[in-house]
Amino acid sequence: MNPPSAIVREFWERMQARDWEGLGALLADDLAVEWPVSGERIVGRANFVGVNAEYPEGWSIHVLRIVADGETVVSEVEVPHETMGVHRVVSLWTVRDGRITGGREYWTEPGSDPSPQWRAALVERV
């Protein structure tokens, strides 16, 4: 059986390939994924695959890093989109018995959270 980090890497590869059936094969039937930034929870493999398959085209996935500790895997990816700009997502996945059973993803647009003036002298812009 592949280690959890390899399962998550394959997850992103299948997502990029739009291999929805292959993506579903990596997910538990009762998968639950939370998106705290938008206040949503996706319950069930079919719903998760459906949300991603229906996402407006024009995007690509660039894996920046994957870090694993046992059954917990953290991935950071960049998702440029032709019309919606660039998004970054940090995902915390739980992988058990070769399947992703749950996750929490933090999607954001770089630079979308304004830097407060009070810390301007203490930080560098990226």
N, C-alpha and C positions, 0 to 999 in steps of 0.2 A: 504494500500500500504506500502511496506517495506521502511524504511528510506534509503537514498543514501548509507550510510556506509554498510548496509546489502546487497545491490545490488552488491557493489564492492566485498565484502567477497564472495558472491555466484559466482561472475565472476571468482574469483581465484579457488574456489572449482570445478566449472565446467571445467575450464581449466585443472586442475590436473587430473580430471576424464576422460579427452578427450571426454567430452560430448559436441560435436560440435553443435548439434541442440539446446541443452539447453543453450549453450553459446550465440548462435545467438539470442535466445529469449530475452536476456538481453540487446541487442544492438539496437539502432535506425537504421532504413534503411539507413539513410544518415550519419552514423557515420564517423568521420574523426579522425585519430590518427596519430600524428607526432612522429617520431623518430629522434630528432635533431642530435644525435651523429653519425648516419649513413646517415643523410641527406635524409630521406625518409618520405613520407606521404602515409598512407593507407586510401583510400576513399571507403566507403560502407561496410555494414555488411558482405556481401559475401566475399569480398577481405580480411577483417580482419580475419574472421574465416578460410579462405583458407590459409593465411600466417601461422597461428598457427597450423593448421592441417597438413601442409606440413613440419613443422620444424622437423629436424632429431630427431628420438626417442632417449631416454636415459636420459631425463630430468625429474625433479620434481620441485614442487613449495612449498616453505616454506614462509608463510606470516609472516613478522616480525612486521608490525604495519599497522593500518589503522586509519586515522585521518580525520574527516569530519567537514566542516563548511558550512552549508546549502547544496546547490547543488554541492559543490566542495568537492571531496574526494581525499585524498592523500594516496597511499599505497606504502609500501616498502616491496619487496619480494626478497628472495634469490632463485636462480635457478641453482642448481648443475646439471651438465651434465656428463654422463659417459666418454665421450671423449673430450668434449670442455671445461672442467673446470667449475669453479663456476662464475656465473654472479649475479650481484645485479641490481635491477631495481626500480627506484622511478617513480611512475606514478601519474599524476595529471588528475583526471577524472571529467567530468561534467555529472551529473545524473539529468534528468528531466523526470517527469511523469513515474518513474519506469524503465527507460531505460538509458543506457550509451550513451550519444550523442556525446562525444568527449573526446580526451585525448592527453596527451603529455607524452612520456615515455623516461627516460634516462637510457639506458642499459650500464653497464660497467663491467669490471672484476676487482675485488679488487686487488690493487697493480699494476695495469697496467699503471698508470700514475706516472712516476718516480718523486720522491721527490727531489726538487732542493737543492743543497749543501748549498745555502745561508741561509736556514732556519733550517738546521740540529741541531743547538744548541738550537732551540726554540720549537721543537716538539718531540713527542714520536712516535715510530713506532707501528702500530697496526697489 
